[in-house]
Amino acid sequence: MALQIGIVGLPNVGKSTLFNALCRKRSAQAQNYAFCTIDPNVGVVEVPDERLQKIAEIAKPEKIIPTSIEFVDIAGLVKGASEGEGLGNQFLSHIREVDAIAHVVRDFADSDVMHVDGNVDANRDEETIKMELILADLQSLDKKFGKDEGKAKVGDKDAKARMDLIALLKENLSNGKLASEVEMNEDQKILVKELFLLTVKPIISVMNTDEESMKEDSKGIIKICAKMEDDLIDLSKEEASEYMSEFGVKSSGLDKLIKAAYEALGLQTFLTAGPKECRAWTVRKGAKAPEAAGCIHTDFEKGFICAEVIDYDDFVECGGEAGAKEKGKMRKEGKEYVMKDGDVVLFRFNV
């Protein structure tokens, strides 16, 4: 499952520095001028999961393969982007392709780093991005409404349903609401996916702050000090932990961001363990066993027979699959089994 998180925000808020820290390399330019990033940088980031390392210690496989997320560093957006200002149209085309948006705002003072609006104001910057996404969606909906209007007049029920949804969305967007905040019935929730709106995507709020402010938690906001994360790139795991402890920070802001991305997209992880490899897989919350099997290979889903499931804690406590079987902790689950985060699974299939 190729998941993409777009890192967006105004110019010079630390997006590229954050991207480099995520990828643990300095591939994206991070300079003190607007539009340093033009073409988006894409980096594949391993999802940290201590459970995978633990089952690998028990199974002793040839390979350990974590699951991953793609992060996309997108050019800075400015006021008027929906009208083509800055790199407006290019920005909007790139952001339409991602699954979720990590919206970075700046909350650190540094006279050496210019701000596109002259001064630092995180609330203003957040509102600027929000309004540009809303205005872009309103333009998109106007075009789609015109295409369906004629069809609806001659009795096309699908076109009429789209027009009703578009009218609902336009009313709410015009009042400053994101499409994701609009109350819709089940049919409309399916139909809205066909409109490819920007504001229907999950948004993760990220505040790029200084080292001292990292200690303070903010509800609904991921606090990251991009400068600190950049310093961690060249450190070992032990050195990084010691460095963060000096500032009273328990875990990397990047780990928090990856966890928040999974939550925003409604995802979870299941594990497979064997002599060749131990591997983490990404599947949506609520997925049944055949769908999870399909994440490994489409043949697994087509020919699904059953899933042999061990709870992660039982796998560790019993010392692996053999011990879990012996103690009756491995169970066979059928097509209706709903996957749980951390399940250790062996799929049986026939094609």
C-alpha positions as CSV (number, residue, x, y, z in Angstrom):
1,M,0.0,0.0,0.0
2,A,1.8,3.1,-1.3
3,L,0.8,5.8,1.2
4,Q,1.9,9.4,0.6
5,I,1.9,12.3,3.1
6,G,2.4,15.7,1.5
7,I,4.3,18.2,3.6
8,V,2.8,21.6,2.9
9,G,3.0,25.1,4.3
10,L,4.2,28.7,3.5
11,P,7.8,29.2,2.3
12,N,10.6,29.0,4.9
13,V,8.6,27.3,7.7
14,G,11.0,24.3,7.8
15,K,9.3,21.9,5.4
16,S,12.5,20.8,3.6
17,T,14.5,20.5,6.9
18,L,11.7,18.4,8.3
19,F,11.7,16.2,5.1
20,N,15.4,15.7,5.3
21,A,15.1,14.7,9.0
22,L,12.3,12.2,8.1
23,C,14.5,10.6,5.4
24,R,17.6,10.9,7.6
25,K,19.5,12.5,4.7
26,R,20.0,16.0,3.4
27,S,18.5,15.5,-0.1
28,A,16.0,18.4,-0.2
29,Q,17.4,21.9,-0.4
30,A,16.7,23.9,2.7
31,Q,17.6,27.5,2.0
32,N,16.6,31.0,3.3
33,Y,14.5,32.1,0.4
34,A,11.0,31.5,-0.9
35,F,10.4,28.6,-3.4
36,C,13.7,26.9,-2.7
37,T,11.7,23.7,-3.4
38,I,10.1,23.7,-6.8
39,D,9.7,20.1,-7.9
40,P,8.5,17.9,-5.0
41,N,11.1,15.7,-3.2
42,V,9.8,12.2,-2.4
43,G,11.3,10.0,0.4
44,V,10.4,6.6,1.7
45,V,10.4,6.4,5.5
46,E,10.4,3.3,7.6
47,V,7.7,3.1,10.2
48,P,9.3,2.5,13.6
49,D,7.8,-0.5,15.3
50,E,9.5,-2.1,18.3
51,R,7.2,-5.1,18.0
52,L,8.8,-6.0,14.7
53,Q,12.2,-6.0,16.2
54,K,11.0,-8.1,19.2
55,I,9.5,-10.9,17.1
56,A,12.6,-10.9,14.9
57,E,14.7,-11.5,18.0
58,I,12.6,-14.6,18.6
59,A,12.1,-15.8,15.0
60,K,15.7,-15.0,13.9
61,P,14.9,-14.4,10.2
62,E,17.2,-13.7,7.3
63,K,15.6,-10.3,6.8
64,I,13.6,-7.8,8.7
65,I,11.3,-5.6,6.6
66,P,9.4,-2.7,8.2
67,T,6.4,-1.1,6.6
68,S,6.9,2.4,5.1
69,I,5.3,5.7,4.2
70,E,6.2,8.1,1.4
71,F,6.7,11.7,2.4
72,V,6.5,14.4,-0.3
73,D,8.1,17.8,0.2
74,I,5.9,20.1,-1.8
75,A,6.8,23.7,-2.8
76,G,5.7,26.5,-0.4
77,L,2.2,27.9,-0.9
78,V,1.5,31.6,-0.6
79,K,-1.6,33.7,-0.4
80,G,-3.3,33.8,-3.8
81,A,-2.1,30.3,-4.8
82,S,-5.6,29.4,-5.9
83,E,-5.4,32.3,-8.3
84,G,-2.0,31.2,-9.6
85,E,0.2,33.3,-7.3
86,G,3.7,31.9,-6.5
87,L,3.8,28.3,-7.7
88,G,0.0,28.0,-7.2
89,N,-1.2,25.7,-9.9
90,Q,1.9,23.5,-9.7
91,F,1.5,23.3,-5.9
92,L,-2.1,22.3,-6.1
93,S,-1.5,19.6,-8.7
94,H,1.1,18.0,-6.5
95,I,-1.0,18.1,-3.4
96,R,-4.0,16.4,-5.1
97,E,-1.9,13.2,-5.5
98,V,-1.2,12.6,-1.8
99,D,-3.3,10.6,0.7
100,A,-3.0,13.1,3.6
101,I,-1.5,16.5,4.3
102,A,1.0,17.4,7.0
103,H,0.5,21.1,7.4
104,V,3.6,22.8,8.8
105,V,3.4,26.2,10.5
106,R,6.3,28.1,11.9
107,D,6.4,29.0,15.6
108,F,10.1,29.9,16.1
109,A,11.7,33.3,16.0
110,D,14.9,33.7,13.9
111,S,15.8,37.1,12.4
112,D,18.2,35.3,10.0
113,V,15.3,33.2,8.4
114,M,13.0,35.4,6.4
115,H,9.2,35.0,6.6
116,V,7.2,35.5,3.5
117,D,4.7,37.8,5.4
118,G,7.4,39.7,7.3
119,N,6.7,38.3,10.8
120,V,5.9,35.0,12.5
121,D,2.2,34.3,13.2
122,A,1.3,30.6,13.3
123,N,-2.4,31.1,13.5
124,R,-2.4,33.5,10.5
125,D,-0.2,31.1,8.5
126,E,-2.5,28.2,9.2
127,E,-5.6,30.2,8.1
128,T,-3.8,31.2,4.9
129,I,-3.2,27.6,3.9
130,K,-6.7,26.6,4.9
131,M,-8.3,29.3,2.8
132,E,-6.2,28.6,-0.2
133,L,-7.2,25.0,-0.2
134,I,-10.9,26.0,0.3
135,L,-10.7,28.5,-2.6
136,A,-9.1,25.9,-4.9
137,D,-11.9,23.4,-4.0
138,L,-14.6,26.0,-4.7
139,Q,-13.1,26.6,-8.1
140,S,-13.1,22.9,-8.8
141,L,-16.7,22.5,-7.7
142,D,-17.9,25.3,-9.9
143,K,-16.5,23.5,-12.9
144,K,-18.0,20.1,-11.9
145,F,-21.4,21.7,-11.2
146,G,-21.5,23.1,-14.7
147,K,-20.8,19.8,-16.3
148,D,-23.7,18.1,-14.3
149,E,-26.3,20.8,-14.7
150,G,-27.4,19.8,-18.2
151,K,-27.4,16.1,-17.4
152,A,-29.6,16.7,-14.3
153,K,-32.2,18.6,-16.3
154,V,-32.8,15.6,-18.6
155,G,-33.3,13.3,-15.6
156,D,-29.8,11.9,-14.9
157,K,-30.1,10.8,-11.2
158,D,-26.4,10.5,-10.7
159,A,-25.8,14.0,-12.0
160,K,-28.6,15.3,-9.7
161,A,-27.0,13.5,-6.7
162,R,-23.6,15.1,-7.5
163,M,-25.2,18.6,-7.9
164,D,-26.9,18.2,-4.5
165,L,-23.6,17.2,-2.9
166,I,-21.7,20.0,-4.7
167,A,-24.3,22.6,-3.5
168,L,-23.9,21.3,0.1
169,L,-20.1,21.5,-0.1
170,K,-20.1,24.9,-1.7
171,E,-22.3,26.3,1.1
172,N,-20.0,25.0,3.8
173,L,-16.7,25.8,2.1
174,S,-17.9,29.4,1.5
175,N,-18.4,29.6,5.3
176,G,-14.8,28.5,6.0
177,K,-15.5,24.8,6.6
178,L,-13.2,22.1,5.2
179,A,-15.0,19.3,3.2
180,S,-13.8,16.8,5.8
181,E,-15.9,18.7,8.4
182,V,-19.2,18.6,6.4
183,E,-21.9,16.3,7.5
184,M,-22.8,13.9,4.7
185,N,-24.9,10.7,4.4
186,E,-23.3,7.4,3.5
187,D,-24.0,7.8,-0.3
188,Q,-22.5,11.3,-0.2
189,K,-19.4,10.0,1.6
190,I,-18.8,7.6,-1.3
191,L,-19.6,10.2,-3.9
192,V,-17.3,12.9,-2.5
193,K,-14.3,10.7,-3.3
194,E,-15.0,11.2,-7.0
195,L,-14.7,15.0,-6.6
196,F,-10.9,14.8,-5.7
197,L,-11.1,17.7,-3.3
198,L,-8.1,18.9,-1.3
199,T,-10.0,19.7,1.9
200,V,-11.5,16.2,2.2
201,K,-8.0,14.8,2.8
202,P,-7.0,14.2,6.4
203,I,-4.8,17.1,7.7
204,I,-2.1,16.7,10.4
205,S,-1.2,19.9,12.1
206,V,2.6,20.2,12.6
207,M,4.1,23.1,14.5
208,N,7.8,23.7,13.9
209,T,9.0,25.2,17.1
210,D,12.2,25.6,19.2
211,E,13.9,23.1,21.5
212,E,12.4,24.5,24.7
213,S,8.8,24.5,23.4
214,M,9.1,20.8,22.4
215,K,8.5,19.9,26.1
216,E,5.0,21.4,26.0
217,D,2.2,19.3,24.6
218,S,-0.6,20.8,22.4
219,K,-3.8,19.0,21.8
220,G,-4.3,18.1,18.2
221,I,-0.9,19.5,17.1
222,I,2.3,17.6,16.5
223,K,5.2,19.7,17.9
224,I,8.5,19.3,16.0
225,C,11.8,21.1,16.2
226,A,13.1,20.7,12.7
227,K,16.5,22.0,13.8
228,M,16.7,19.4,16.5
229,E,15.6,16.6,14.1
230,D,18.2,17.7,11.6
231,D,20.9,17.4,14.3
232,L,19.7,13.9,15.0
233,I,20.4,12.7,11.4
234,D,24.1,12.0,12.1
235,L,23.6,10.4,15.5
236,S,23.2,6.8,16.5
237,K,20.0,5.7,18.3
238,E,21.7,5.8,21.6
239,E,23.3,9.2,21.0
240,A,19.9,10.6,19.7
241,S,18.1,9.4,22.9
242,E,20.8,11.0,25.1
243,Y,20.6,14.3,23.0
244,M,16.8,14.5,23.3
245,S,16.9,13.8,27.1
246,E,19.0,16.9,27.5
247,F,15.9,18.9,26.4
248,G,13.4,16.8,28.3
249,V,12.1,15.2,25.1
250,K,11.2,11.5,25.4
251,S,10.5,10.6,21.7
252,S,11.3,12.1,18.3
253,G,8.8,14.4,16.9
254,L,9.1,12.4,13.7
255,D,7.9,9.3,15.4
256,K,4.9,11.3,16.6
257,L,4.2,12.5,13.0
258,I,4.3,9.0,11.6
259,K,2.0,7.7,14.3
260,A,-0.4,10.6,13.6
261,A,-0.3,9.9,9.9
262,Y,-1.5,6.3,10.6
263,E,-4.2,7.6,12.9
264,A,-5.3,10.2,10.3
265,L,-5.6,7.6,7.5
266,G,-7.2,5.0,9.7
267,L,-4.4,2.5,9.4
268,Q,-2.9,-0.2,11.5
269,T,-0.1,-2.8,11.2
270,F,-0.1,-6.6,11.2
271,L,3.1,-8.8,11.3
272,T,4.3,-11.9,9.7
273,A,7.2,-14.0,11.1
274,G,9.2,-16.8,9.6
275,P,12.8,-18.1,9.0
276,K,13.1,-16.0,5.7
277,E,11.7,-12.7,7.0
278,C,9.8,-10.9,9.7
279,R,7.7,-8.2,8.1
280,A,5.3,-5.4,9.0
281,W,2.3,-4.8,6.7
282,T,-0.1,-1.8,6.6
283,V,-3.9,-2.4,6.4
284,R,-6.9,-0.2,7.1
285,K,-8.6,-0.4,10.5
286,G,-11.7,-2.6,10.1
287,A,-10.2,-4.7,7.3
288,K,-11.1,-8.4,7.4
289,A,-8.6,-11.2,7.0
290,P,-8.9,-11.7,3.2
291,E,-8.2,-8.0,2.6
292,A,-5.1,-8.2,4.8
293,A,-4.0,-11.3,2.9
294,G,-4.3,-9.3,-0.3
295,C,-1.8,-6.8,1.0
296,I,0.8,-9.5,0.7
297,H,-0.4,-10.8,-2.7
298,T,-3.6,-10.7,-4.6
299,D,-3.6,-14.6,-4.9
300,F,-3.7,-14.8,-1.1
301,E,-7.0,-12.9,-1.1
302,K,-8.5,-14.7,-4.0
303,G,-7.7,-18.2,-2.6
304,F,-8.1,-17.3,1.1
305,I,-8.8,-20.3,3.3
306,C,-8.0,-19.1,6.8
307,A,-5.7,-16.9,8.9
308,E,-3.7,-18.5,11.7
309,V,-3.5,-15.6,14.2
310,I,-1.4,-15.1,17.3
311,D,-1.7,-12.0,19.5
312,Y,1.6,-10.1,19.6
313,D,1.8,-10.4,23.5
314,D,1.2,-14.2,23.3
315,F,3.8,-14.6,20.5
316,V,6.4,-12.9,22.7
317,E,5.4,-14.6,25.9
318,C,5.4,-18.1,24.3
319,G,8.7,-17.6,22.6
320,G,7.3,-17.7,19.0
321,E,5.0,-19.7,16.8
322,A,5.8,-23.2,18.1
323,G,5.3,-22.2,21.7
324,A,2.1,-20.4,20.9
325,K,0.7,-23.5,19.2
326,E,1.7,-25.7,22.1
327,K,-0.1,-23.5,24.6
328,G,-3.2,-23.1,22.4
329,K,-2.6,-19.4,21.7
330,M,-2.7,-19.8,17.9
331,R,-6.3,-19.7,16.5
332,K,-7.8,-20.2,13.1
333,E,-9.9,-17.3,11.8
334,G,-12.2,-17.2,8.8
335,K,-13.2,-14.6,6.2
336,E,-15.1,-12.5,8.7
337,Y,-12.3,-12.0,11.1
338,V,-11.5,-8.3,11.6
339,M,-7.8,-7.6,11.9
340,K,-6.3,-6.1,15.0
341,D,-3.2,-4.0,15.3
342,G,-0.2,-6.1,16.0
343,D,-1.7,-9.5,15.0
344,V,1.0,-12.0,14.0
345,V,-0.5,-13.9,11.1
346,L,0.1,-16.8,8.8
347,F,-2.4,-17.0,5.9
348,R,-3.5,-20.2,4.3
349,F,-4.7,-20.0,0.7
350,N,-5.3,-22.1,-2.4
351,V,-5.2,-21.0,-6.0
